[in-house]
Amino acid sequence: MIRDRGHLIHLIYLFLGLCFSFFLFITLQYDPLYQFFAIALGVLYYIVWGCLHHYFMDKLTLHVALEYFLVGSVVLLLLALVLGIG
């Protein structure tokens, strides 16, 4: 269970941002390029959120930032392959 209220608030912001990206993805279902951009926006939000979250918790390192970037890159690459963009 999450004991730190600030941590819970950070997770709520992540959830809301990713839900917004998913909403855009569903709304733009007839144009794969726009769907890709909607998820790219969500991935960018995820990377920025992760870096800020760890910065505020005084745990941000280059390794952590690189991990968020690489996970986001893999998600974008997989989505591009699924949507046939490339």
DALINUR-V393237 format. One record per residue. N is the residue number from 0. SS is DSSP state (H for helix, E for strand, L for the rest). PSI is psi in whole degrees, 0 to 359 (none if undefined). Layout:
# DALINUR-V393237
n & ss & psi
N & SS & PSI
N & SS & PSI
This chain:
# DALINUR-V393237
n & ss & psi
0 & L & 144
1 & L & 121
2 & L & 329
3 & L & 120
4 & H & 323
5 & H & 322
6 & H & 318
7 & H & 318
8 & H & 319
9 & H & 317
10 & H & 325
11 & H & 318
12 & H & 321
13 & H & 314
14 & H & 314
15 & H & 318
16 & H & 318
17 & H & 328
18 & H & 320
19 & H & 317
20 & H & 318
21 & H & 320
22 & H & 316
23 & H & 318
24 & H & 315
25 & H & 319
26 & H & 325
27 & L & 33
28 & L & 346
29 & L & 1
30 & L & 103
31 & H & 327
32 & H & 316
33 & H & 326
34 & H & 318
35 & H & 316
36 & H & 325
37 & H & 316
38 & H & 325
39 & H & 322
40 & H & 318
41 & H & 321
42 & H & 318
43 & H & 317
44 & H & 317
45 & H & 316
46 & H & 313
47 & H & 316
48 & H & 313
49 & H & 316
50 & H & 316
51 & H & 319
52 & H & 312
53 & H & 329
54 & H & 314
55 & H & 334
56 & L & 5
57 & L & 38
58 & L & 15
59 & L & 124
60 & L & 169
61 & H & 323
62 & H & 316
63 & H & 313
64 & H & 319
65 & H & 322
66 & H & 315
67 & H & 318
68 & H & 317
69 & H & 320
70 & H & 316
71 & H & 320
72 & H & 320
73 & H & 318
74 & H & 315
75 & H & 320
76 & H & 314
77 & H & 318
78 & H & 320
79 & H & 320
80 & H & 319
81 & H & 319
82 & H & 351
83 & L & 30
84 & L & 132
85 & L & none
